[in-house]
């Protein structure tokens, strides 16, 4: 069973983006006053990188002054990554690349590639902590029913340490953001509640992401919204680290290694505020 999500906006042609409801997760979680201690208001973010640090600095200065990243500036970038994968170390990158290669090679016809990767990551999460994956699936079903609106640019939504973790030749960019009207509940207060609101997307950035980074961005937000509703974290550093860890795992090895599963289960329970 699939859900079609329409992205619309002034000056944009509505375009269907197909996601599969077998995939458990959410698109993003924005923090409200009820979310304990979180400093970010939430959203999907990335690192836009250029060939030289000096070029990144000039473009960041221009964007700060003029309030927008132009199409020509964007086209001069050499890469765009989700913040999660941008922070990966050498061994993590090797594991993540291998993970993506295996899944895309095995993907079935008719499924969006990022959906295949996301589903594979969620299968790893189910193996480690099935009760959390079940809750995320409920939230995901509610999120895909929400409205996505296209925007030409989005304001940055930063955790306190985000900029410090960028490479020198990169700048921070906001890919997704979430907003609410009175009565909406962006972060569920109880397990009986589901998130509501409007999702905004900078299509210039979203369409530039490769399938691996789209999947990582979606997976990150799956963990983020659940952690924000329960835990005491101050930023999303641990969520990003866990995203990289899950994406770099080998499923067969994880299935055989009970100790590794138990260690990851403990880490996830602490991060998500579960007993």
N, C-alpha and C positions, 0 to 999 in steps of 0.2 A: 504494500500500500504506500503510495507516495503523496506528498503534499506539495502543491505548487505555490511558491511565494512570489508575488508580483512586486517588483521594484518600480516605483513611479515617482515623478517629480516634474516640476515646471521645466519645460525645455527638454525633457527626457522621454524617450519612447518606453512605455512599460515593457519590461522584459521578464519572462518567466525564469525562475531559478529553482530547479527541481531538487528537492531533498527527500530522503527516504526515511520514513518513520521508524524503521528498524534501527536507525542510528540514534543512540541516546546522547543527548547533549543540549546545550543552549547556545544562542548566538552571542549574547553578551549580557552582563549584569551591571546596572548602575546603582551606586550606593545611595541610600537614603539616610535620614537622621537615625532611623531605627537600627541600622547596621553598626554594630558596636565597634567604634574606634577606627574604622577604615578611613584613610585619608584621601583615597581616590574616589571620584564620582563615577568612575567606570567607563568602559569602552574598549574596543579592539584597536590596538596600536601597533606601529611598526617602525622599522629603521630603514630610511631611504638613503642609499649610499652613492657616493660619487667617486671619481677616479683619484681626487686629491683632497686632503683636508682643507686646503685653502678655498677650494671651490665650494665645499660644504659650508664653510664659514660665511662666504659671500652670499650664498643663497639663503642661509638662515637669517642673515642681517636684512636682506631684501624682504623676506617673508615677514619678519617682525615689523619692519617699517611700513609695508604696504598691506599687511593683513591677509595675504593670499600667496599660495604657491602656484606659479603660472604653469601653463601646459609646456612651454619651452623649457622651463627649469626642470619639470618632471621628466621630460623626454631625455634630458642630459644625464640622468641618473644611470648608474650601472647595475643596480640591484635594489630590490625591495623585499624585506623579510619581516615576518612577525617578530615582535620583540623577544618572544620565547626562544626561537631558533637563532636569532642574531646573537644571543648570549651563550650559545652552545660552545663547549670546548672541543678540542680535536677528536677525542674518543667519542664524545656524544654525537658529533657531526657524522662520524663514520657509521655509528649505529643507526642514526636517523636516516642517512642516505640508503643504507641497506634495507631498512624497514620499508621505505617508500618504494624502492625498486622491486622488492618482492611483491608488495601488494598491488602495484600497478600492473605488473606482469600477470598476476592472477585475476585481475578484475574482470567482472562479467559485463557483457555488452548491455547497454541501456542504463548503466549507473554512472552518475557524474564521478569523475576521478577523485575529487576531494572528498566526496561522500564515502568512497571505498576506503580511503586512508583514515577518515574519521571513524568509520565503523570498526576498522581493525584496531585502532587505538582504544575504542570503547570495549572491544572484546578483551583486551588486556586488563582494563579497569574492572570489568566484571569478574575476571579470574581472581583479582586481588581483593576486591571489596564489592561484592554483588549488591548489597543493600544500598550503597551510594549510587551505583549505576542505575538502579531501579528508580530512585528519586529523580535523577537527572533526566531520565527518559520522560517522566511526567512533565517536567519543566520544559523540555525540548518541544513536546507536542503543543504546549501553549505558546511558546515563542514563535514557532513557524507560522502560527495563525495570525500573528500580529502584522502590522503594515510596515513595510520598508519604504523609506522615502529617499530619493536620490538628492545629493547635495554636491555643489561644486567644490566645497571645502568645509572642514569641520575644525572647531577650536580644539586645541590640545587638552587632553585630560590626563594629567600626570600623577603617578605615584611619586613620593618624595625622592626616590633614588633613580628614577628612570633615565634622566639625562646623563647622569654620571656613568651609566653602564653602556653608553653608545660608543662605537669606534669613532676615532677622530674624523674620519671621512664621511660620517653619517649624520643625519638629522632625524629627529623624532617626528612622526606623522600620525595623525588620527585617521583611522580607516573606518571605524564604526563608532557610533555614539547612540545613547538611548535617552529618551526624554519622556516625561509623563505629564498628564493633566491632573487636576484635583480628583482624587478618588482612585487614581492608579496606584498599584503596589509594585514598585520596581524590584524590590527584594522580598520574597515570600517571608512572612513572619512565622508561619507554622507549616507543617508538612501537608496540611489541608489546603494551603494557599498556592496560587500560581502567579507568576509575574505578568504584569500588564504594562502597556506603554507603547511608544512609537520608536522604531529603530531607524536611525539615519545612517546613510552610507555614502562615502565619497567613492563613486564608481570608477573614477580615474585610477584610484589606488587599488580598490578591490579587484578590478579587472587586470591589473598589472601583477598581482600576486600569482605565483605558481600554485599548483594544486596542493603541494606539501604544506606550504605556508598558510593557505586557506584552511586546511584541515587543522593545523596547529592552532590557529587563531580561534576556531570554533571550539576545539577541545579545551583550550585555556579557559574560555568563558563558561564552559560547562562546569568546570571545577570552581571558578571564581564566584559564580552566583550562589552555589551551594555553600561555599565557605563563608561568603558574606552574610548569609542568613543565620549562621550558627556560631561562627568562631570569633576570636578576638584579635585577628591579624591587623597590622598597621598598613600593609601594602601588599602587592601581589607577587613579590619576589619568590615566595615559596611555591605559589601556584605555577609560575613560569618554570621554576626548577623541576617541579613534578611533571609538567607537560613534556619537557625535554627528556626526562627519565623514562616516561611511559613510551614515548615515540622512539626511543633508542633500544627498547627491549626486544629480545627474540622470543616469540611466543612459545616455541617448543622448549627452549631452555627454561623459561619461566614456569611452564607446566610441570617440569621435572624437579625444579628447585623449590622445595617447600619452605626452606629458611628464607630465601629471597622474597617469596610471597608474603611471609609473616612480617618481615621487616618493612616492606612497602605498605602492608596493611596498617601497621602501627603508625607510620609516617602520615598516611592519608587520614587516619582517624584523628590524629592530633591536628592536622591542618583543617579538616572539615568540622572539628568540634564534636565528633561522635564518640560515644562511650564505648 
